[in-house]
Amino acid sequence: MEEETGLIVTRIKNGTVIDHIDGGKGLHVLEALEIDGKEGDVITIALNVPSGKLKKKDIIKLENKFLEEDDTNKLAVIAPSSTINIIKNFQLAEKRLVSLPDQIIRIFRCSNPACITNSK
């Protein structure tokens, strides 16, 4: 029996595709970007998709949301191999790799309530 290959998730007309996220880290990416779906636009999340390069990867598609470079560079800590694809009218308008920012602010919260980083 032949294994069928093809698109698992549909294309988006306009927005951002975050691809090549290490398998199982897609939800952490959404949390770091403070994306919760309350805006009402479609968010497509594919977890543990087969990938030749990573074995398994996650993909996030954000319709009608264009992430700035400052936002996506936060991902260098969580998903350093991820790529950011800006889509306009179903076409790739921009592709960039994430890179570690000079300063990391408000990506993670320390679980220790007495930690100095947990200011009120």
N, CA, C and O atoms as CSV, one atom per row, in Angstrom:
chain,resi,resn,atom,element,x,y,z
A,1,MET,N,N,0.840,-1.182,0.000
A,1,MET,CA,C,0.000,0.000,0.000
A,1,MET,C,C,0.886,1.247,0.000
A,1,MET,O,O,1.805,1.361,0.811
A,2,GLU,N,N,0.609,2.162,-0.897
A,2,GLU,CA,C,1.397,3.378,-1.015
A,2,GLU,C,C,0.949,4.408,0.006
A,2,GLU,O,O,-0.244,4.601,0.241
A,3,GLU,N,N,1.942,5.070,0.612
A,3,GLU,CA,C,1.621,6.122,1.571
A,3,GLU,C,C,1.343,7.406,0.799
A,3,GLU,O,O,2.105,7.790,-0.088
A,4,GLU,N,N,0.240,8.062,1.152
A,4,GLU,CA,C,-0.143,9.291,0.486
A,4,GLU,C,C,0.569,10.476,1.134
A,4,GLU,O,O,0.627,10.574,2.360
A,5,THR,N,N,1.105,11.367,0.317
A,5,THR,CA,C,1.733,12.577,0.841
A,5,THR,C,C,1.045,13.781,0.230
A,5,THR,O,O,0.473,13.699,-0.857
A,6,GLY,N,N,1.103,14.888,0.928
A,6,GLY,CA,C,0.487,16.106,0.419
A,6,GLY,C,C,0.272,17.092,1.547
A,6,GLY,O,O,0.800,16.929,2.647
A,7,LEU,N,N,-0.505,18.108,1.260
A,7,LEU,CA,C,-0.775,19.138,2.252
A,7,LEU,C,C,-1.612,18.587,3.398
A,7,LEU,O,O,-2.638,17.940,3.190
A,8,ILE,N,N,-1.150,18.859,4.603
A,8,ILE,CA,C,-1.926,18.474,5.777
A,8,ILE,C,C,-2.819,19.634,6.195
A,8,ILE,O,O,-3.949,19.429,6.636
A,9,VAL,N,N,-2.310,20.846,6.056
A,9,VAL,CA,C,-3.086,22.043,6.376
A,9,VAL,C,C,-3.178,22.903,5.123
A,9,VAL,O,O,-2.270,22.904,4.292
A,10,THR,N,N,-4.277,23.631,4.994
A,10,THR,CA,C,-4.497,24.423,3.792
A,10,THR,C,C,-3.654,25.693,3.782
A,10,THR,O,O,-3.158,26.138,4.817
A,11,ARG,N,N,-3.506,26.257,2.608
A,11,ARG,CA,C,-2.762,27.506,2.433
A,11,ARG,C,C,-3.561,28.667,3.015
A,11,ARG,O,O,-4.781,28.593,3.158
A,12,ILE,N,N,-2.844,29.742,3.349
A,12,ILE,CA,C,-3.524,30.945,3.806
A,12,ILE,C,C,-3.337,32.039,2.761
A,12,ILE,O,O,-2.345,32.053,2.033
A,13,LYS,N,N,-4.306,32.958,2.694
A,13,LYS,CA,C,-4.226,34.043,1.722
A,13,LYS,C,C,-3.260,35.120,2.195
A,13,LYS,O,O,-2.382,35.544,1.443
A,14,ASN,N,N,-3.419,35.563,3.435
A,14,ASN,CA,C,-2.578,36.605,4.010
A,14,ASN,C,C,-2.267,36.254,5.454
A,14,ASN,O,O,-3.140,35.787,6.186
A,15,GLY,N,N,-1.029,36.477,5.862
A,15,GLY,CA,C,-0.674,36.217,7.256
A,15,GLY,C,C,0.744,35.701,7.393
A,15,GLY,O,O,1.598,35.938,6.540
A,16,THR,N,N,0.974,34.992,8.485
A,16,THR,CA,C,2.306,34.495,8.818
A,16,THR,C,C,2.272,32.988,9.010
A,16,THR,O,O,1.367,32.449,9.646
A,17,VAL,N,N,3.263,32.319,8.455
A,17,VAL,CA,C,3.449,30.886,8.684
A,17,VAL,C,C,4.763,30.721,9.434
A,17,VAL,O,O,5.815,31.169,8.977
A,18,ILE,N,N,4.688,30.074,10.588
A,18,ILE,CA,C,5.895,29.748,11.351
A,18,ILE,C,C,6.144,28.267,11.111
A,18,ILE,O,O,5.361,27.416,11.535
A,19,ASP,N,N,7.229,27.973,10.436
A,19,ASP,CA,C,7.519,26.605,10.002
A,19,ASP,C,C,8.810,26.114,10.652
A,19,ASP,O,O,9.586,26.905,11.186
A,20,HIS,N,N,9.027,24.829,10.601
A,20,HIS,CA,C,10.237,24.176,11.119
A,20,HIS,C,C,10.412,24.380,12.625
A,20,HIS,O,O,11.534,24.483,13.119
A,21,ILE,N,N,9.297,24.436,13.345
A,21,ILE,CA,C,9.348,24.484,14.809
A,21,ILE,C,C,9.656,23.067,15.279
A,21,ILE,O,O,9.056,22.112,14.784
A,22,ASP,N,N,10.570,22.916,16.216
A,22,ASP,CA,C,10.879,21.588,16.750
A,22,ASP,C,C,9.588,20.923,17.222
A,22,ASP,O,O,8.755,21.562,17.866
A,23,GLY,N,N,9.423,19.634,16.900
A,23,GLY,CA,C,8.212,18.895,17.235
A,23,GLY,C,C,7.808,19.024,18.693
A,23,GLY,O,O,8.622,18.822,19.595
A,24,GLY,N,N,6.546,19.362,18.917
A,24,GLY,CA,C,6.001,19.470,20.266
A,24,GLY,C,C,6.159,20.833,20.912
A,24,GLY,O,O,5.733,21.019,22.052
A,25,LYS,N,N,6.762,21.798,20.213
A,25,LYS,CA,C,6.990,23.116,20.812
A,25,LYS,C,C,6.057,24.199,20.275
A,25,LYS,O,O,6.175,25.362,20.662
A,26,GLY,N,N,5.150,23.839,19.406
A,26,GLY,CA,C,4.247,24.811,18.794
A,26,GLY,C,C,3.404,25.580,19.793
A,26,GLY,O,O,3.211,26.787,19.642
A,27,LEU,N,N,2.904,24.907,20.800
A,27,LEU,CA,C,2.076,25.591,21.802
A,27,LEU,C,C,2.903,26.562,22.632
A,27,LEU,O,O,2.397,27.602,23.054
A,28,HIS,N,N,4.168,26.234,22.871
A,28,HIS,CA,C,5.065,27.153,23.585
A,28,HIS,C,C,5.313,28.408,22.746
A,28,HIS,O,O,5.433,29.509,23.283
A,29,VAL,N,N,5.388,28.235,21.442
A,29,VAL,CA,C,5.576,29.372,20.541
A,29,VAL,C,C,4.382,30.316,20.637
A,29,VAL,O,O,4.556,31.529,20.757
A,30,LEU,N,N,3.178,29.766,20.586
A,30,LEU,CA,C,1.979,30.602,20.703
A,30,LEU,C,C,1.952,31.347,22.033
A,30,LEU,O,O,1.586,32.522,22.088
A,31,GLU,N,N,2.335,30.667,23.090
A,31,GLU,CA,C,2.367,31.297,24.412
A,31,GLU,C,C,3.386,32.434,24.452
A,31,GLU,O,O,3.091,33.506,24.980
A,32,ALA,N,N,4.570,32.217,23.905
A,32,ALA,CA,C,5.610,33.251,23.900
A,32,ALA,C,C,5.183,34.471,23.089
A,32,ALA,O,O,5.542,35.599,23.425
A,33,LEU,N,N,4.421,34.247,22.028
A,33,LEU,CA,C,3.944,35.346,21.191
A,33,LEU,C,C,2.647,35.951,21.718
A,33,LEU,O,O,2.115,36.898,21.139
A,34,GLU,N,N,2.142,35.396,22.825
A,34,GLU,CA,C,0.898,35.852,23.457
A,34,GLU,C,C,-0.274,35.801,22.476
A,34,GLU,O,O,-1.080,36.729,22.396
A,35,ILE,N,N,-0.347,34.704,21.738
A,35,ILE,CA,C,-1.439,34.486,20.792
A,35,ILE,C,C,-2.383,33.461,21.397
A,35,ILE,O,O,-1.990,32.328,21.677
A,36,ASP,N,N,-3.636,33.869,21.598
A,36,ASP,CA,C,-4.600,32.969,22.237
A,36,ASP,C,C,-5.860,32.734,21.405
A,36,ASP,O,O,-6.746,31.990,21.828
A,37,GLY,N,N,-5.951,33.352,20.241
A,37,GLY,CA,C,-7.103,33.136,19.379
A,37,GLY,C,C,-8.274,34.052,19.640
A,37,GLY,O,O,-9.277,33.969,18.930
A,38,LYS,N,N,-8.190,34.914,20.620
A,38,LYS,CA,C,-9.308,35.795,20.965
A,38,LYS,C,C,-9.558,36.881,19.923
A,38,LYS,O,O,-10.619,37.506,19.918
A,39,GLU,N,N,-8.577,37.109,19.034
A,39,GLU,CA,C,-8.750,38.129,17.997
A,39,GLU,C,C,-9.805,37.715,16.971
A,39,GLU,O,O,-10.382,38.563,16.291
A,40,GLY,N,N,-10.053,36.420,16.864
A,40,GLY,CA,C,-11.079,35.926,15.960
A,40,GLY,C,C,-10.572,35.433,14.617
A,40,GLY,O,O,-11.335,34.837,13.857
A,41,ASP,N,N,-9.299,35.666,14.305
A,41,ASP,CA,C,-8.751,35.169,13.041
A,41,ASP,C,C,-8.378,33.696,13.175
A,41,ASP,O,O,-8.139,33.200,14.276
A,42,VAL,N,N,-8.333,33.012,12.047
A,42,VAL,CA,C,-8.035,31.583,12.036
A,42,VAL,C,C,-6.572,31.345,12.397
A,42,VAL,O,O,-5.671,31.995,11.867
A,43,ILE,N,N,-6.355,30.400,13.308
A,43,ILE,CA,C,-5.019,29.937,13.666
A,43,ILE,C,C,-5.000,28.439,13.407
A,43,ILE,O,O,-5.812,27.695,13.958
A,44,THR,N,N,-4.074,28.001,12.570
A,44,THR,CA,C,-3.936,26.578,12.282
A,44,THR,C,C,-2.657,26.084,12.931
A,44,THR,O,O,-1.584,26.654,12.729
A,45,ILE,N,N,-2.778,25.013,13.718
A,45,ILE,CA,C,-1.627,24.448,14.413
A,45,ILE,C,C,-1.505,22.983,14.010
A,45,ILE,O,O,-2.450,22.208,14.157
A,46,ALA,N,N,-0.352,22.616,13.509
A,46,ALA,CA,C,-0.077,21.212,13.200
A,46,ALA,C,C,1.103,20.788,14.065
A,46,ALA,O,O,2.186,21.366,13.975
A,47,LEU,N,N,0.891,19.785,14.895
A,47,LEU,CA,C,1.924,19.308,15.806
A,47,LEU,C,C,2.459,17.959,15.343
A,47,LEU,O,O,1.707,17.098,14.887
A,48,ASN,N,N,3.764,17.795,15.467
A,48,ASN,CA,C,4.436,16.528,15.161
A,48,ASN,C,C,4.203,16.031,13.733
A,48,ASN,O,O,3.937,14.850,13.507
A,49,VAL,N,N,4.310,16.949,12.784
A,49,VAL,CA,C,4.174,16.629,11.367
A,49,VAL,C,C,5.490,16.000,10.890
A,49,VAL,O,O,6.560,16.499,11.238
A,50,PRO,N,N,5.437,14.924,10.108
A,50,PRO,CA,C,6.683,14.326,9.610
A,50,PRO,C,C,7.502,15.336,8.807
A,50,PRO,O,O,6.956,16.094,8.006
A,51,SER,N,N,8.810,15.335,9.030
A,51,SER,CA,C,9.712,16.262,8.350
A,51,SER,C,C,11.040,15.563,8.097
A,51,SER,O,O,11.578,14.907,8.989
A,52,GLY,N,N,11.561,15.697,6.906
A,52,GLY,CA,C,12.841,15.074,6.590
A,52,GLY,C,C,13.984,15.688,7.372
A,52,GLY,O,O,14.900,14.984,7.799
A,53,LYS,N,N,13.935,16.994,7.561
A,53,LYS,CA,C,15.025,17.712,8.210
A,53,LYS,C,C,15.017,17.517,9.727
A,53,LYS,O,O,16.073,17.315,10.325
A,54,LEU,N,N,13.854,17.575,10.349
A,54,LEU,CA,C,13.754,17.509,11.809
A,54,LEU,C,C,13.155,16.202,12.327
A,54,LEU,O,O,13.043,16.031,13.541
A,55,LYS,N,N,12.776,15.296,11.473
A,55,LYS,CA,C,12.009,14.087,11.791
A,55,LYS,C,C,10.562,14.447,12.091
A,55,LYS,O,O,9.652,13.936,11.438
A,56,LYS,N,N,10.332,15.327,13.075
A,56,LYS,CA,C,8.987,15.834,13.374
A,56,LYS,C,C,9.084,17.335,13.585
A,56,LYS,O,O,10.033,17.837,14.186
A,57,LYS,N,N,8.080,18.042,13.075
A,57,LYS,CA,C,8.065,19.489,13.248
A,57,LYS,C,C,6.649,19.957,13.527
A,57,LYS,O,O,5.682,19.232,13.295
A,58,ASP,N,N,6.541,21.185,14.032
A,58,ASP,CA,C,5.255,21.836,14.223
A,58,ASP,C,C,5.171,22.991,13.229
A,58,ASP,O,O,6.187,23.568,12.843
A,59,ILE,N,N,3.961,23.313,12.827
A,59,ILE,CA,C,3.701,24.425,11.908
A,59,ILE,C,C,2.555,25.244,12.488
A,59,ILE,O,O,1.567,24.686,12.966
A,60,ILE,N,N,2.687,26.562,12.444
A,60,ILE,CA,C,1.615,27.454,12.891
A,60,ILE,C,C,1.312,28.419,11.758
A,60,ILE,O,O,2.217,29.046,11.207
A,61,LYS,N,N,0.026,28.537,11.411
A,61,LYS,CA,C,-0.407,29.489,10.389
A,61,LYS,C,C,-1.353,30.485,11.041
A,61,LYS,O,O,-2.364,30.111,11.635
A,62,LEU,N,N,-1.006,31.756,10.919
A,62,LEU,CA,C,-1.781,32.842,11.519
A,62,LEU,C,C,-2.376,33.684,10.399
A,62,LEU,O,O,-1.672,34.461,9.754
A,63,GLU,N,N,-3.675,33.526,10.172
A,63,GLU,CA,C,-4.305,34.289,9.099
A,63,GLU,C,C,-4.494,35.736,9.518
A,63,GLU,O,O,-4.880,36.029,10.650
A,64,ASN,N,N,-4.212,36.640,8.579
A,64,ASN,CA,C,-4.384,38.087,8.766
A,64,ASN,C,C,-3.553,38.662,9.897
A,64,ASN,O,O,-3.884,39.726,10.421
A,65,LYS,N,N,-2.476,37.982,10.286
A,65,LYS,CA,C,-1.580,38.496,11.323
A,65,LYS,C,C,-0.165,38.470,10.761
A,65,LYS,O,O,0.333,37.432,10.325
A,66,PHE,N,N,0.471,39.643,10.782
A,66,PHE,CA,C,1.828,39.777,10.266
A,66,PHE,C,C,2.749,40.068,11.433
A,66,PHE,O,O,2.690,41.143,12.030
A,67,LEU,N,N,3.597,39.112,11.755
A,67,LEU,CA,C,4.492,39.253,12.902
A,67,LEU,C,C,5.713,40.082,12.533
A,67,LEU,O,O,6.307,39.914,11.468
A,68,GLU,N,N,6.069,40.980,13.441
A,68,GLU,CA,C,7.252,41.816,13.260
A,68,GLU,C,C,8.498,41.019,13.638
A,68,GLU,O,O,8.408,40.001,14.325
A,69,GLU,N,N,9.638,41.480,13.194
A,69,GLU,CA,C,10.894,40.787,13.460
A,69,GLU,C,C,11.183,40.698,14.959
A,69,GLU,O,O,11.685,39.677,15.429
A,70,ASP,N,N,10.872,41.755,15.714
A,70,ASP,CA,C,11.094,41.730,17.166
A,70,ASP,C,C,10.295,40.612,17.829
A,70,ASP,O,O,10.790,39.943,18.735
A,71,ASP,N,N,9.058,40.411,17.374
A,71,ASP,CA,C,8.221,39.350,17.939
A,71,ASP,C,C,8.785,37.975,17.607
A,71,ASP,O,O,8.899,37.113,18.479
A,72,THR,N,N,9.130,37.782,16.364
A,72,THR,CA,C,9.559,36.447,15.951
A,72,THR,C,C,10.944,36.084,16.461
A,72,THR,O,O,11.252,34.901,16.603
A,73,ASN,N,N,11.780,37.067,16.737
A,73,ASN,CA,C,13.105,36.745,17.265
A,73,ASN,C,C,13.041,36.189,18.683
A,73,ASN,O,O,14.005,35.580,19.147
A,74,LYS,N,N,11.932,36.385,19.373
A,74,LYS,CA,C,11.738,35.753,20.683
A,74,LYS,C,C,11.779,34.228,20.547
A,74,LYS,O,O,12.112,33.511,21.490
A,75,LEU,N,N,11.436,33.763,19.366
A,75,LEU,CA,C,11.353,32.320,19.137
A,75,LEU,C,C,12.715,31.644,19.086
A,75,LEU,O,O,12.795,30.418,19.154
A,76,ALA,N,N,13.779,32.417,18.970
A,76,ALA,CA,C,15.121,31.838,18.893
A,76,ALA,C,C,15.451,31.025,20.135
A,76,ALA,O,O,16.248,30.090,20.068
A,77,VAL,N,N,14.847,31.370,21.266
A,77,VAL,CA,C,15.074,30.633,22.511
A,77,VAL,C,C,14.299,29.318,22.502
A,77,VAL,O,O,14.813,28.291,22.946
A,78,ILE,N,N,13.079,29.344,22.006
A,78,ILE,CA,C,12.190,28.178,22.043
A,78,ILE,C,C,12.386,27.278,20.825
A,78,ILE,O,O,12.479,26.057,20.950
A,79,ALA,N,N,12.448,27.892,19.659
A,79,ALA,CA,C,12.501,27.143,18.401
A,79,ALA,C,C,13.545,27.764,17.474
A,79,ALA,O,O,13.191,28.452,16.517
A,80,PRO,N,N,14.825,27.528,17.750
A,80,PRO,CA,C,15.888,28.197,16.992
A,80,PRO,C,C,15.948,27.836,15.509
A,80,PRO,O,O,16.527,28.586,14.723
A,81,SER,N,N,15.371,26.720,15.114
A,81,SER,CA,C,15.419,26.322,13.703
A,81,SER,C,C,14.195,26.791,12.917
A,81,SER,O,O,14.066,26.482,11.732
A,82,SER,N,N,13.301,27.533,13.563
A,82,SER,CA,C,12.067,27.931,12.891
A,82,SER,C,C,12.311,29.006,11.833
A,82,SER,O,O,13.260,29.786,11.911
A,83,THR,N,N,11.424,29.016,10.850
A,83,THR,CA,C,11.457,30.032,9.805
A,83,THR,C,C,10.129,30.770,9.804
A,83,THR,O,O,9.082,30.201,10.115
A,84,ILE,N,N,10.189,32.039,9.451
A,84,ILE,CA,C,9.004,32.888,9.410
A,84,ILE,C,C,8.719,33.204,7.950
A,84,ILE,O,O,9.580,33.718,7.236
A,85,ASN,N,N,7.511,32.895,7.517
A,85,ASN,CA,C,7.100,33.159,6.143
A,85,ASN,C,C,5.922,34.123,6.161
A,85,ASN,O,O,4.872,33.818,6.727
A,86,ILE,N,N,6.096,35.281,5.543
A,86,ILE,CA,C,5.018,36.258,5.425
A,86,ILE,C,C,4.332,36.014,4.083
A,86,ILE,O,O,4.972,36.026,3.032
A,87,ILE,N,N,3.019,35.792,4.140
A,87,ILE,CA,C,2.239,35.447,2.957
A,87,ILE,C,C,1.310,36.609,2.607
A,87,ILE,O,O,0.608,37.137,3.469
A,88,LYS,N,N,1.317,36.998,1.337
A,88,LYS,CA,C,0.403,38.032,0.842
A,88,LYS,C,C,-0.210,37.536,-0.460
A,88,LYS,O,O,0.497,37.209,-1.413
A,89,ASN,N,N,-1.535,37.485,-0.481
A,89,ASN,CA,C,-2.286,37.001,-1.640
A,89,ASN,C,C,-1.794,35.620,-2.097
A,89,ASN,O,O,-1.538,35.396,-3.280
A,90,PHE,N,N,-1.670,34.707,-1.134
A,90,PHE,CA,C,-1.254,33.317,-1.341
A,90,PHE,C,C,0.202,33.163,-1.786
A,90,PHE,O,O,0.634,32.045,-2.065
A,91,GLN,N,N,0.959,34.242,-1.859
A,91,GLN,CA,C,2.347,34.185,-2.319
A,91,GLN,C,C,3.304,34.504,-1.177
A,91,GLN,O,O,2.981,35.291,-0.287
A,92,LEU,N,N,4.477,33.891,-1.207
A,92,LEU,CA,C,5.512,34.182,-0.222
A,92,LEU,C,C,6.069,35.575,-0.496
A,92,LEU,O,O,6.679,35.811,-1.539
A,93,ALA,N,N,5.855,36.500,0.446
A,93,ALA,CA,C,6.328,37.875,0.287
A,93,ALA,C,C,7.666,38.087,0.985
A,93,ALA,O,O,8.482,38.901,0.551
A,94,GLU,N,N,7.883,37.343,2.073
A,94,GLU,CA,C,9.127,37.487,2.837
A,94,GLU,C,C,9.392,36.201,3.596
A,94,GLU,O,O,8.470,35.568,4.110
A,95,LYS,N,N,10.655,35.822,3.662
A,95,LYS,CA,C,11.059,34.646,4.433
A,95,LYS,C,C,12.260,35.044,5.270
A,95,LYS,O,O,13.211,35.640,4.766
A,96,ARG,N,N,12.210,34.709,6.566
A,96,ARG,CA,C,13.348,35.047,7.421
A,96,ARG,C,C,13.552,33.969,8.478
A,96,ARG,O,O,12.628,33.255,8.867
A,97,LEU,N,N,14.791,33.884,8.921
A,97,LEU,CA,C,15.142,32.989,10.018
A,97,LEU,C,C,15.052,33.769,11.315
A,97,LEU,O,O,15.221,34.989,11.321
A,98,VAL,N,N,14.790,33.085,12.401
A,98,VAL,CA,C,14.790,33.763,13.696
A,98,VAL,C,C,16.236,33.940,14.147
A,98,VAL,O,O,17.108,33.139,13.812
A,99,SER,N,N,16.471,34.996,14.907
A,99,SER,CA,C,17.806,35.204,15.469
A,99,SER,C,C,17.652,35.703,16.896
A,99,SER,O,O,16.685,36.385,17.235
A,100,LEU,N,N,18.613,35.352,17.711
A,100,LEU,CA,C,18.562,35.680,19.127
A,100,LEU,C,C,18.655,37.192,19.324
A,100,LEU,O,O,19.603,37.815,18.846
A,101,PRO,N,N,17.678,37.796,20.025
A,101,PRO,CA,C,17.733,39.237,20.269
A,101,PRO,C,C,18.808,39.574,21.300
A,101,PRO,O,O,19.267,38.701,22.037
A,102,ASP,N,N,19.206,40.846,21.346
A,102,ASP,CA,C,20.206,41.293,22.323
A,102,ASP,C,C,19.696,41.137,23.746
A,102,ASP,O,O,20.462,40.842,24.663
A,103,GLN,N,N,18.401,41.338,23.920
A,103,GLN,CA,C,17.803,41.282,25.251
A,103,GLN,C,C,16.509,40.475,25.180
A,103,GLN,O,O,15.725,40.634,24.244
A,104,ILE,N,N,16.290,39.623,26.153
A,104,ILE,CA,C,15.085,38.799,26.195
A,104,ILE,C,C,14.190,39.333,27.303
A,104,ILE,O,O,14.550,39.299,28.480
A,105,ILE,N,N,13.018,39.827,26.913
A,105,ILE,CA,C,12.107,40.441,27.872
A,105,ILE,C,C,10.743,39.778,27.768
A,105,ILE,O,O,10.192,39.649,26.675
A,106,ARG,N,N,10.205,39.362,28.888
A,106,ARG,CA,C,8.845,38.832,29.028
A,106,ARG,C,C,8.512,37.676,28.090
A,106,ARG,O,O,7.432,37.644,27.501
A,107,ILE,N,N,9.421,36.746,27.952
A,107,ILE,CA,C,9.097,35.548,27.186
A,107,ILE,C,C,8.645,34.451,28.137
A,107,ILE,O,O,7.672,33.747,27.868
A,108,PHE,N,N,9.349,34.312,29.240
A,108,PHE,CA,C,9.024,33.294,30.230
A,108,PHE,C,C,8.839,33.946,31.584
A,108,PHE,O,O,9.378,35.020,31.851
A,109,ARG,N,N,8.084,33.298,32.422
A,109,ARG,CA,C,7.906,33.753,33.791
A,109,ARG,C,C,8.467,32.677,34.708
A,109,ARG,O,O,8.181,31.491,34.544
A,110,CYS,N,N,9.263,33.105,35.670
A,110,CYS,CA,C,9.834,32.171,36.634
A,110,CYS,C,C,8.712,31.599,37.496
A,110,CYS,O,O,7.827,32.331,37.940
A,111,SER,N,N,8.753,30.293,37.730
A,111,SER,CA,C,7.699,29.647,38.521
A,111,SER,C,C,7.851,29.895,40.020
A,111,SER,O,O,6.938,29.603,40.792
A,112,ASN,N,N,8.989,30.427,40.430
A,112,ASN,CA,C,9.213,30.742,41.843
A,112,ASN,C,C,8.588,32.103,42.149
A,112,ASN,O,O,9.058,33.116,41.632
A,113,PRO,N,N,7.533,32.154,42.983
A,113,PRO,CA,C,6.866,33.432,43.258
A,113,PRO,C,C,7.772,34.448,43.952
A,113,PRO,O,O,7.500,35.647,43.892
A,114,ALA,N,N,8.837,33.997,44.605
A,114,ALA,CA,C,9.747,34.910,45.297
A,114,ALA,C,C,10.879,35.410,44.393
A,114,ALA,O,O,11.710,36.208,44.826
A,115,CYS,N,N,10.913,34.948,43.150
A,115,CYS,CA,C,11.983,35.328,42.225
A,115,CYS,C,C,11.946,36.828,41.959
A,115,CYS,O,O,10.875,37.415,41.808
A,116,ILE,N,N,13.109,37.435,41.904
A,116,ILE,CA,C,13.219,38.877,41.681
A,116,ILE,C,C,12.656,39.298,40.320
A,116,ILE,O,O,12.265,40.452,40.142
A,117,THR,N,N,12.613,38.371,39.363
A,117,THR,CA,C,12.091,38.709,38.035
A,117,THR,C,C,10.572,38.805,38.010
A,117,THR,O,O,10.005,39.320,37.046
A,118,ASN,N,N,9.904,38.317,39.051
A,118,ASN,CA,C,8.444,38.380,39.121
A,118,ASN,C,C,8.018,39.656,39.829
A,118,ASN,O,O,7.578,39.620,40.979
A,119,SER,N,N,8.150,40.783,39.140
A,119,SER,CA,C,7.743,42.054,39.746
A,119,SER,C,C,6.234,42.203,39.664
A,119,SER,O,O,5.586,41.616,38.798
A,120,LYS,N,N,5.690,42.986,40.564
A,120,LYS,CA,C,4.228,43.156,40.604
A,120,LYS,C,C,3.772,44.334,39.817
A,120,LYS,O,O,2.574,44.608,39.754
